[in-house]
């Protein structure tokens, strides 16, 4: 066997071991993430009162004007 063949076999084995370790690491991290998510299951947190969860306005509210404040301030339109 020539030195080139030995080097090729060693590099191939090194490559296969690297791919195998990479697949095992990805599977382990995925399982760890799934295990952590399963422990956190509980009641959902209440969304905050600010944006993007703005409070609903009452469509029957006739106390205020129909146009936004910036539109009223323009006058003459």
Secondary structure, DSSP 8 states (H G I E B T S, - for coil): --HHHHHHHHHHHHHHHHHHHHHHHHHHHHHHHHHHHHHT-SS-----SSTTS-----TT--SS-SS-HHHHHT---
